[in-house]
Amino acid sequence: MRAAESVTTSTSPDGAHALRWHRKDLLGLRELSAAEINFVLETTDAFKQVGTREIKKVPALRGKTLVNFFVEPSTRTRTSFELAAFRLSADVINISASTSSLTKGETLKDTARNLEALHADILVLRHSSAGAPQFLAQRLKASLINAGDGAHEHPTQALLDLYTIREKRGKIAGLHVAIIGDILFSRVARSNIFGLVKLGARVTLVGPSTLVPREFEKLGVEVSHKIDNVLPNADVVNLLRIQHERQRKEYFPGIGEYTRFFGLTKERAKLLKPDCLIMHPGPINRGVEIDSDIADGLQSVILDQVTNGLAVRMAVLYLCGGIST
Amino acid sequence: MKQTKQNSSTAVPIMDAEAIRRALQRIAHEIIERNPQLEKVVLAGIPSRGVEIARRIAGFILEIEKVELEAGVIDVAMHRDDVGTRPELPVVRASKLPLPLEGRTVIVVDDVLYTGRTVRAAMDAINSFGRPARIQFAALIDRGHRELPIRADYVGKNLPTSMNEKVQVHIGGADQPEGVWLTKPKTANESC
């Protein structure tokens, strides 16, 4: 009888989930393994289901305090994190740059230490400087979730994009994903590239050469400056918002010209495969990177992304905020 | 008693596959007896072994009464009261219950009843889906040491244990051979 030996194994009957989560912080997708990314996506399945219940709230993070610390303006990401925290029964405080003491000259570290002195358990940080989350994560006991740092990473946005692709197409490996627009200044693009490449997708970046330099090929992706060549064989197109507020003249000739060369117009959309997904992290500039009819069309999964964003953020808060530190 | 060779702990066999089969068959009979409106019963297994046990009980009820019960999954991980106190989180899985629950009897099914905290979490989880007429509980093993005022309605086997022992249930999928073992701590055995 070899029972004594076999009982020490912890494999569940369905054989799944050999991996367990050990991270207190989510800083970016660059440092996550494919297995960890898949683990978050599987956990998201469970939390998405909570949204269909009569009582859309679970006690998982009851008694924990989450601070939404948004040094850079954001409405949708902040409210998504806020609602995710409510659904997990955590208490939430929102602090924006204008209401914080940062404007009075307090350093980022001092502000964060003050938040920690209030026994905040989870800090969700949006910051205009790349690396700010890493800086704080090393210095704080609280869990740190990166909600976007400069042009560096926006991990929960990429996770919700991955989740949406997986949900709609049943897989990610082998799919051809085109990311179109301002790649150079986009943290969404970077996080998406890391995640998609790790999960085995083929990625093509599309945009003007000033915003999509060939340097990106080092990350394992293809670069194209001709959208019409890429659209016919894409399984997913992810259109990034043209960030007027960050554009400088030397990178970007003008909105009209961008739309003419890279906008997903009604005419261009005819080049797409019938089952190609159209994604956009929002907020969309109708008539700039995407035509209004296309944004509201059958291939568009833009609103699914919003719904899935809530579930992904619940999963991330549960995983990072739920482990004892 | 003979020691199991080279193992740090000793596993005492409690039930084999045949004993599990008979116990689950008896539970099926008891469920039929206590629920005259059998078609209103929903079996909700707690992942992962409770799901398999619920599936087998449903199989016996179909054999005996020709009634096919609705089977569901109730995940308790996000309803537990010890999140944040353990270095490893329990894996969460999606729950699946036939809705609405109003007017139904939900029978929660698990492999081992111990402190009662898992069942409490399961009841909370069920209530977030709606308000069933009643909730009952079936466990393959009741090992005692309750920390909450909870009892099982259907028990496969009562197994007196001490708190430093472990009960291992192998049923379904990769769990081979099937059976139930009681694992005693190392020191207790060596001193014998």
Interface residues (C-beta under 8 A of the other chain):
Chain A: M1 A3 A4 E5 S6 V7 T11 S12 P13 D14 G15 H17 R20 W21 H22 T43 D45 A46 F47 K48 Q49 V50 R53 E54 I55 K56 K57 V58 P59 A60 L61 K64 L88 D121 A315 Y318 L319 G321 G322 I323 S324
Chain B: T4 N7 S9 T10 A11 P13 P47 S48 R49 E52 D75 A77 M78 H79 R80 D81 V83 G84 T85 R86 P87 E88 L89 V91 V92 R93 A94 S95 K96 D124 A125 N127 S128 F129 G130 K166 Q168 H170 I171 G172 G173 A174 D175 Q176 P177 G179 W181 T183
